[in-house]
Amino acid sequence: MARAAVPGRLSWRVATVKETRDETATARTLLLDVPGWPGHLPGQHVAVKLTAEDGYSAQRDYSIAGPPSDGRVELTVQRLDDGEVSSYLAGVAEPGDQFEVRGPIGGWFAWRAADPRPLLLLAGGSGVVPLMSMIRTHAQAGSQAPVRLIYSARTPADVIYATELAERVRVSPLTVTYLYTRAPLSMAADPPRSYPGRLNAKVLAATSFPPQANPAIFACGPSGFVETASDLLVAAGHLPGMIKTERFGPT
C-alpha cells in the first residue's frame, strides 16, 4: 500500500542502541536514542537500514513497541533464521551500536488516546508489537476504556511481554486471552484466560466485545491469522470498515 510522504519524517536518522532485553528465546527489545525523532502514534512503524563496511545495505520495516516519546524509539524484533536484519537486531546488536531509521510511517493503523471506545486487539505472534504500543499508550494516558487482547502464540514460552502483560492485567482495565497453537492441551486449556488451538468463532464470542459496543478493532500478525480474524469479526456482526489490519508474511 502506498503511503503519502510526510515532510521531515521520511529522512534517515542515526539511531544509537541504549538498552536491549530479551523477551523470548527469539525476540529482543531494543531501546534506541534517535536525535530529532518527531514522536509517533501507537501502531506506526519505522524502516531500519543496516549498512556494511563495503557499502552493502539491507532494509526492513519494524513496528514501534513503545508509547509516544520524543527522541526515543523502542522496537521488538523477532529473529528469523534467514533474516538479514532481524538476525542482527535480535541477536547481535548491543548498547552503543548505531544504524539508520526512517519514520514514523503509517497513519491508518494507529490508535489515538482520545478515542473513548473499547479497544479490541487481536495479535498473531510478533503482531503483538504495535498492539503493545497501544496498550502502553492507553495506560500512559490514564484511559479507562476497557481493552481486550486476544493473543495467538505457539506456546506460553513464545509469548512476548508475558510478565508485563500479567502486571497490566492486574492494575488496568485490560484482559488478555491466549491461544496456544502448539502447546499440550494441559498447558493451554484454562478458559477464559487461555485456549488450545487457533482463533475460532466460539473463542471470539467468549472473549471479544459484541458489535453493539462499537469497539475500535486492530488485528496484526501473519496473513493467515489476520484474514481469519477479519472473517470471524465480520461474521460476528462487526462492520468491515471498522476493522484495521496489518499483516506480514506471504499473502
Secondary structure, 3 states (H helix, E strand, C coil): CCCCCCCCCCCEEEEEEEEEEECCCCEEEEEEECCCCCCCCCCCEEEEEEECCCCCEEEEEEEECCCCCCCEEEEEEECCCCCHHHHHHHHCCCCCCEEEEEEEECCCCCCCCCCCCCEEEEEEHHHHHHHHHHHHHHHHCCCCCCEEEEEEECCHHHCCCHHHHHHHHHHCCEEEEEEECCCCHHHHCECCCEEECCCCHHHHHHHCCCHHHCCEEEEEEEHHHHHHHHHHHHHCCCCHHHEEEEEECCC
